[in-house]
Each structure stands twice: as C-alpha cells, then as structure tokens.
C-alpha cells in the first residue's frame, strides 16, 4: 500500500510538472510581417549610398536536385557554371561602384574604406595587408562533408579570389578564407588551391586527415586552426567565450562579408533534420557568428522564444560595429546561387518572379542563381529579406505548408543596426568607449512585383536603398 501511495503521488507530481512546463512553452511564430514600405531609417553607406546590385543568371546553376545523392552534389563543377558566376560577380562590382572595369571598381572600394574608416587619403590596398573572406559553412561540422546541405558555393568563393588577385592585385598569401566554427571542406580547399596555392584558410581545429592537402606543397600548408584572442565587446556587458575571435582575423586589415541568401529557421523537417533554428535569417548580420569562439552564448539573444522579443538588444550590432571585426568590412556579398530555408537545409527553389523556379518536383535544375553586392550591410540584408519574404506565397507543399517561412522579428536586428545611436531597444551600443552610430540604412521595398526602394522612386531625394537588378 505504501508503494502504491508513493506511485500515485509521483504520478500526480509528474503530471503537474508536465502541465506547468507546457504552459511555459512559447510556440514559435512564423508570421513575419514587413514594416511600412519605403520608410527608410538610418544612414545609407557606400560610394552610392544604399546601393545594392543584384546579378541574376538562371543558366549559372544546373544541379538537377539529387538531394539524397552523395555523388552528385550541387557544389560540383559540372553543376555550376564557373564562367557565368565570374561574370555575375564582375557585373555586381562594376554596377556597385559605377566603374567601367573591375580594376577601377576595386580601387574605388579600397579607397572609400580607407578614407572613411582609416583616415587614409587616396590609399588603396598595400601588399602585406591581409583580407579576410568570411564565408558561411554552417553545415561543415565534419571534416569530410558529403551531404547536400547549403553552404558557401565554391564557384563564388573562387570568383572572389580571382577578382582580388587578378583585378584588385592582392597578393594571394594576403587572402584568408575562414569560418572559425566549422571545417573547410576538401572541395573548397582544392577549388582555390588548384589556382592559388598560397591562399590561407582558417577553421575551427587543426587540419584533419580526411581533408585534402595542398597540391602544390604536399601537406596542409595554408590550412590553420583559429588562434583565439579577445577582440569583441558586447554592449549588454555579458558573455565570455563570445568575446574571442581568431587572431588571424584580428590582424587582418580588411574583411569581405560573403554570406548566404538564407533563412535560419523552419519548423518542419520534411527533408532536413536538426532543430528548427533560433532566428529569422542567416545573411550578413548573422554571418559573424562564425567569426567568434563562443557562438552558443549568443543563441538566446537571437531566439524569439527566449531573449529576442520585439525591439530587444541584438549582439549582431556589436559584431558589426566591432573595430576588430565587422567595422573592417569593405564589401558585403550574398551568395544566392542555391539559397536555403533554415540553418540545416538543402537548396530551395524560388517559384515567384523574377525567378519563376519550378517547385515540383524538387528534382529539377531551376534555382535562384543570383549574386548580390553592397557596401551597406544593412541595406543588403533588407533586400535579401524582402526577396525571401516574396517567395513564401504560392509555395505550398503536399502537406499544406509553405516551403519557405520567416520567423517573427526577422528584421529587428536590422532596425537596431540602422538606428544604433538611438535604437528601438534603448540599448546604449558602445565600442572602444564610443557610442555606435548608424551602421546602414533600413527599408522595405514597395511591392513584390515592382521591387522599388526610395532611391529607385526618387533618385535625387531618396534617402534609403537603391536596388539595381542586372538580369544576365
């Protein structure tokens, strides 16, 4: 009888605990609604302030969508046209700077940064100054990735290295490609090293036996583990390991933020696995989660079920404003060749204009096939968000779910960045003892059909974004 009584009491307590736990759960919201159209906030950046260039070439991506195959991955050369990717990046760079050739474009980019950020008049790149390319390899958590989850496209990474070496005249040994939370996959190492043997890579750990060796040196020359140094401070006074960045990046003079056109959260695992994610999008703002040691410490601050309530503090502002990290950025790029709908995702089709991809069956060769560039990281992420949001409608799968969804508060960090001096959260963002001012311009376009921002509508008086679309 005593045992039975104990069992009954335990059962009642367990049920009570379960009920209380369920009552405390917050269901994730996926009903993001953009703010008012053509109502820019913040201060636009760039040679042409707020300009975003979008190059689109459907013939560049040819992967047949064999997502289950580990022998026909989207990143293989036969599935992505290197020459067309090179052309898209070149068009984006000249369009962004208004120059007639790529050499002049890079000269303008370096000089703009050095004048405005370093106080160096008429000064471009000089040999010995390291340029770090932050790419997104969030699904390379093993040294021998074979699955088709979306990461940085090797063709676009190579296109950027070609630009830097051949057009900007950067010494290959001054180029660092990195994601310090993940491994560099062999297909990317070889893609670059086969042409530029002295380009360096920085990853989460020392080289692993499963990784490719540098063909020119016969070893792991140019593949390094991150060396951690304190380099980032946070305006909320929190975090420990998240304060550390790789010394290789700390010592770099410039950064190119090469993010993905990608969402971070999706609630259904119809194809993918893993948890649903923490935040709305995984573009330039969140890309620096792969630049720090203690990434996990920041997850609560971006999770809409935890600290990321409406108008909350965002660590992405501090990452973007840090003089040792985001403030060294000379160029922002979004890789939209294949895209993705959450952090652990296969490439996704964009069924609505101007992409008009076939969504069914999934196994088809129609993809977003786009490259975006800007000198304003806030503006670029705003455009990426608008594009992603435009692909939710008319995109229902057999289970009745939209194939693409956006988590609530997806653009809160962008408003915080744009209004960093007086943000909605009320946070006093500080870096190096100085208040952080606007990091760029925030705006949503007028409609999914016309895709016009304030500078498109009024070139002489517009204060927000200018979107230039280049169909190739």
C-alpha positions in Angstrom: 0.0 0.0 0.0 2.9 2.4 0.8 4.5 1.7 -2.6 1.2 2.2 -4.3 0.6 5.5 -2.5 4.1 6.7 -3.4 3.5 5.8 -7.1 0.2 7.8 -7.1 1.9 10.8 -5.6 4.8 10.6 -8.0 2.3 10.3 -10.9 0.3 13.4 -9.8 3.5 15.4 -9.3 4.9 14.4 -12.7 1.6 15.3 -14.5 1.6 18.7 -12.7 5.2 19.4 -13.7 4.4 18.4 -17.3 1.4 20.7 -17.4 3.3 23.6 -15.9 6.2 23.0 -18.4 3.8 23.0 -21.3 2.1 26.2 -20.1 5.5 28.0 -20.1 6.3 27.0 -23.6 6.1 29.7 -26.3 5.1 28.5 -29.7 7.4 29.9 -32.3 5.7 32.4 -34.6 6.3 32.2 -38.3 4.1 35.1 -39.4 6.7 37.8 -40.1 5.1 41.0 -41.5 7.4 43.6 -43.0 7.2 47.2 -41.7 5.9 50.1 -43.7 7.2 50.3 -47.3 9.6 53.0 -48.4 10.1 54.4 -44.9 13.9 54.4 -44.6 15.7 54.5 -41.3 19.3 55.1 -40.6 22.1 56.5 -42.8 22.9 54.8 -46.1 26.5 53.8 -46.7 28.7 53.4 -49.8 30.1 55.2 -52.8 26.5 55.4 -54.0 24.7 55.4 -50.6 22.4 52.4 -50.0 23.1 50.8 -53.4 22.5 47.1 -53.7 23.3 45.3 -57.0 21.6 42.0 -57.9 23.0 39.9 -60.7 20.8 37.1 -61.9 21.7 34.4 -64.4 19.5 31.2 -64.4 22.0 29.4 -66.7 24.7 29.6 -64.0 23.1 26.8 -61.8 22.5 23.4 -63.4 22.2 21.0 -60.4 19.4 18.5 -61.0 18.3 18.5 -57.4 19.5 15.0 -56.5 19.4 15.9 -52.8 19.9 12.3 -51.5 22.9 11.6 -53.6 26.4 12.0 -52.2 27.9 11.6 -55.7 26.0 14.4 -57.4 26.3 17.4 -55.1 25.2 20.9 -56.0 28.8 22.2 -55.4 30.4 20.1 -58.2 31.8 22.0 -61.2 29.5 20.2 -63.6 26.5 21.6 -61.7 27.5 25.3 -61.5 29.0 27.3 -64.4 32.2 29.0 -63.1 32.4 31.4 -66.1 28.8 32.6 -65.5 29.4 33.0 -61.8 32.6 35.0 -62.6 30.5 37.3 -64.9 27.8 37.8 -62.2 30.3 38.9 -59.6 32.1 41.2 -62.1 28.8 42.8 -63.1 27.8 43.3 -59.5 31.2 45.0 -58.6 31.1 47.4 -61.6 27.5 48.2 -61.1 28.0 48.8 -57.4 30.8 51.3 -57.9 29.7 52.8 -61.2 33.1 52.0 -62.8 33.6 50.7 -66.3 36.0 47.9 -65.3 36.8 45.7 -62.3 40.2 47.2 -61.6 38.7 50.6 -61.2 35.9 49.1 -59.1 38.3 47.6 -56.6 40.4 50.7 -56.4 37.3 52.7 -55.6 36.2 50.2 -52.9 39.5 50.2 -51.1 39.9 54.0 -51.3 36.3 54.6 -50.0 37.0 52.3 -47.0 40.5 53.8 -46.2 39.2 57.4 -46.4 36.1 56.8 -44.3 37.3 54.2 -41.8 41.1 54.7 -41.5 41.5 58.4 -42.4 43.9 57.5 -45.2 43.6 59.8 -48.2 43.9 58.3 -51.7 45.1 55.0 -50.4 44.3 51.5 -51.8 45.4 48.0 -50.8 49.1 47.6 -50.0 50.9 44.3 -50.0 51.1 42.7 -46.6 47.6 43.8 -45.6 45.5 40.7 -45.0 42.0 40.5 -46.5 39.7 38.0 -44.7 36.7 36.5 -46.5 34.1 35.4 -44.0 32.1 32.6 -45.7 29.2 30.6 -44.3 30.0 26.9 -43.7 27.4 26.2 -41.1 26.8 22.6 -42.3 30.5 21.6 -42.4 30.6 20.3 -38.9 32.7 17.3 -40.0 36.0 17.5 -42.0 34.6 15.4 -44.9 31.2 16.9 -45.8 29.4 14.9 -48.5 25.7 15.8 -47.9 23.9 18.5 -50.0 23.1 20.9 -47.2 23.6 24.5 -48.3 26.9 26.2 -47.6 29.1 28.7 -49.5 29.3 27.9 -53.2 33.0 27.1 -54.1 32.4 28.7 -57.5 31.6 32.1 -56.0 34.4 31.9 -53.5 36.8 31.2 -56.3 35.3 34.0 -58.3 36.0 36.4 -55.4 39.6 35.2 -55.1 40.1 35.6 -58.8 38.8 39.2 -58.5 41.1 40.0 -55.6 44.2 38.6 -57.3 43.7 39.5 -60.9 41.7 42.7 -60.6 42.5 44.2 -57.2 46.1 42.9 -57.4 46.1 41.4 -54.0 48.9 39.0 -53.1 47.4 35.5 -52.7 49.2 35.0 -49.3 47.3 38.1 -48.0 43.9 36.4 -48.6 42.3 34.4 -45.7 39.1 32.4 -46.2 37.5 31.4 -42.9 34.7 30.1 -40.8 36.2 29.5 -37.4 33.3 27.4 -36.1 33.4 24.8 -38.9 35.8 22.8 -41.0 36.8 23.8 -44.5 35.6 21.1 -46.9 38.0 19.5 -49.3 36.1 20.5 -52.4 36.6 24.2 -51.4 40.2 23.8 -50.5 41.1 22.2 -53.8 38.9 24.6 -55.8 41.0 27.5 -54.6 44.4 25.9 -54.1 44.5 24.5 -57.6 44.7 28.0 -58.9 46.1 30.0 -55.9 48.4 27.8 -53.8 49.2 30.5 -51.2 45.7 31.5 -50.2 45.2 30.7 -46.5 42.2 29.0 -44.8 41.3 29.3 -41.1 38.9 26.8 -39.5 37.8 25.5 -36.1 40.5 23.0 -35.5 43.9 21.8 -36.8 43.8 20.0 -40.2 42.2 16.6 -40.2 43.4 13.5 -42.1 40.1 13.5 -44.0 40.8 16.9 -45.5 42.6 17.5 -48.8 46.2 18.5 -48.8 47.6 21.5 -50.7 48.6 20.0 -54.1 51.5 22.4 -54.5 53.1 21.7 -51.1 52.0 18.1 -50.4 50.8 19.0 -46.9 48.4 21.3 -45.1 50.3 24.4 -46.0 47.7 27.3 -45.7 45.2 25.5 -43.5 45.2 26.7 -39.9 43.2 26.4 -36.7 41.9 29.6 -35.2 44.1 31.2 -32.6 41.8 32.8 -30.1 42.3 36.4 -28.8 39.9 38.7 -27.1 38.5 41.0 -29.8 34.8 41.8 -29.3 32.9 43.6 -26.5 29.2 43.5 -26.0 27.0 46.5 -25.0 24.9 44.4 -22.6 28.0 43.5 -20.6 27.5 39.8 -21.0 29.3 36.8 -22.5 32.6 35.2 -22.0 33.8 33.0 -24.9 31.9 35.1 -27.4 34.4 37.9 -26.8 37.1 35.9 -28.6 37.9 36.0 -32.3 40.6 34.4 -34.4 43.9 36.2 -34.2 44.2 35.8 -37.9 41.1 37.9 -38.4 42.1 40.3 -35.6 45.3 41.0 -37.5 43.5 41.4 -40.9 43.2 44.9 -42.4 40.0 44.2 -44.3 37.0 41.9 -44.3 34.7 40.8 -47.1 31.4 39.5 -45.6 30.3 36.7 -48.0 27.1 35.5 -46.5 24.3 33.3 -47.9 20.8 34.3 -49.1 19.3 32.1 -46.5 16.7 31.8 -43.7 17.7 30.4 -40.4 14.6 28.8 -39.1 11.9 26.4 -40.5 9.5 24.4 -38.3 9.0 21.3 -40.4 11.5 18.5 -41.2 10.1 17.2 -44.4 13.6 16.9 -45.9 16.0 18.3 -43.4 16.9 17.2 -39.9 18.0 19.2 -36.8 16.2 21.7 -34.7 14.1 24.5 -36.2 16.7 27.2 -35.6 16.8 30.4 -33.5 16.2 33.5 -35.6 14.7 34.7 -38.9 17.5 35.0 -41.5 21.1 34.0 -41.8 22.6 36.7 -44.0 25.4 39.2 -43.4 24.4 40.2 -39.9 24.5 36.6 -38.5 27.5 35.6 -40.6 29.8 36.8 -37.9 28.5 34.1 -35.5 31.1 32.1 -37.5 33.9 34.6 -36.5 33.8 34.1 -32.7 34.6 31.3 -30.3 31.6 31.2 -28.1 28.8 31.3 -30.7 26.4 29.3 -28.4 26.4 32.1 -25.8 24.6 34.4 -28.2 21.8 32.0 -29.3 19.5 33.0 -26.5 19.8 36.7 -27.5 18.6 35.9 -31.1 16.0 33.3 -30.3 12.4 34.7 -30.4 11.4 32.1 -27.8 14.0 33.4 -25.4 15.5 36.9 -25.2 14.8 38.1 -28.7 11.4 39.7 -28.0 10.3 42.6 -30.1 12.7 45.5 -30.0 15.4 43.7 -27.9 19.1 44.1 -27.7 21.0 42.4 -30.6 24.6 41.1 -30.3 24.7 41.4 -34.1 25.0 45.2 -33.7 28.2 44.7 -31.6 29.6 42.2 -34.0 29.0 44.5 -37.0 30.4 47.6 -35.2 33.4 46.0 -33.5 36.6 47.7 -34.8 38.3 44.3 -34.7 35.6 42.6 -36.8 32.6 44.0 -38.7 33.9 47.5 -38.8 36.8 46.3 -41.1 34.3 45.3 -43.8 34.9 46.8 -47.3 32.3 44.7 -49.1 29.1 42.7 -48.4 28.0 39.9 -50.7 25.1 37.5 -50.6 25.5 34.1 -52.3 22.1 33.4 -53.8 23.1 30.7 -56.2 21.1 28.0 -54.4 19.9 29.5 -51.1 18.2 27.6 -48.2 15.3 27.8 -45.8 17.0 27.1 -42.4 20.4 26.7 -40.9 20.5 23.0 -41.8 18.9 22.9 -45.3 19.0 21.7 -48.8 18.9 24.3 -51.6 15.5 25.7 -52.2 13.5 26.8 -55.3 12.1 30.3 -55.6 8.8 29.9 -57.5 7.8 33.6 -57.7 9.1 36.4 -60.0 11.6 37.1 -61.2 13.0 33.6 -60.5 9.9 31.5 -61.6 11.6 28.3 -60.5 9.7 25.0 -60.7 8.9 23.9 -57.1 7.6 20.4 -58.0 9.2 18.0 -58.4 12.1 19.1 -56.2 14.5 17.2 -58.5 14.8 19.9 -61.2 17.5 22.4 -62.3 15.8 25.7 -61.7 17.4 27.7 -58.9 17.7 31.3 -57.6 21.1 31.7 -59.4 21.8 35.2 -58.0 24.7 37.2 -56.6 24.2 40.4 -54.6 26.7 43.0 -53.5 26.6 46.2 -51.5 28.8 48.5 -49.4 25.9 48.8 -46.9 25.4 45.6 -45.0 22.0 46.7 -43.5 20.7 47.6 -47.0 21.9 44.3 -48.4 20.2 42.2 -45.7 17.0 44.2 -46.1 16.9 43.4 -49.8 17.7 39.7 -49.1 14.8 39.6 -46.5 12.4 41.2 -49.0 13.3 38.7 -51.6 13.0 35.8 -49.2 9.6 37.0 -48.0 8.4 37.3 -51.6 8.8 33.6 -52.0 6.5 32.5 -49.2 3.2 32.9 -51.1 2.1 30.5 -53.8 4.6 28.0 -52.5 2.6 25.3 -50.7 3.8 21.7 -50.4 1.8 18.4 -50.3 1.4 18.7 -46.5 -0.2 22.1 -46.8 2.8 24.1 -45.5 4.6 26.9 -47.3 8.0 25.6 -48.4 9.5 28.9 -47.1 8.6 30.7 -43.8 10.1 33.5 -41.9 10.3 33.7 -38.1 8.8 36.7 -36.2 11.1 39.7 -35.6 13.2 38.7 -38.6 14.2 42.4 -39.3 14.6 43.6 -35.7 18.4 43.4 -35.8 18.4 45.5 -39.0 16.4 48.3 -37.3 18.8 48.1 -34.3 21.7 48.4 -36.7 20.2 51.3 -38.7 19.3 53.2 -35.6 22.3 52.1 -33.4 22.7 55.5 -31.9 19.1 55.5 -30.7 17.7 52.0 -31.3 14.2 50.7 -30.5 15.6 48.5 -27.7 17.0 51.5 -25.9 20.4 49.8 -25.7 23.5 52.1 -25.5 25.6 50.4 -28.0 29.3 51.1 -27.3 32.6 50.1 -29.0 36.0 51.2 -27.8 34.3 53.5 -25.3 32.5 55.4 -28.1 28.8 55.3 -29.0 27.9 53.3 -32.1 26.2 55.3 -34.8 24.1 54.1 -37.7 25.6 51.1 -39.5 23.5 51.5 -42.6 20.0 52.1 -44.0 16.9 50.0 -43.3 13.9 49.9 -45.7 11.4 47.6 -47.3 10.5 47.8 -51.0 7.2 49.0 -52.3 5.9 45.6 -53.5 7.0 42.1 -54.5 6.1 43.0 -58.1 7.9 46.3 -58.7 10.6 45.9 -56.1 11.4 49.6 -55.8 13.1 51.4 -52.9 13.1 55.1 -52.1 16.1 55.9 -54.2 14.6 54.0 -57.1 11.4 56.0 -56.8 13.2 59.3 -56.3 16.9 59.2 -57.2 17.6 62.8 -56.2 15.7 62.9 -52.9 15.5 59.3 -51.8 17.3 58.5 -48.5 17.1 54.8 -48.4 18.1 51.9 -50.7 18.7 51.8 -54.4 18.3 48.3 -55.9 19.9 47.7 -59.3 18.7 44.4 -60.9 21.0 43.0 -63.6 19.5 40.0 -65.5 22.3 38.3 -67.4 
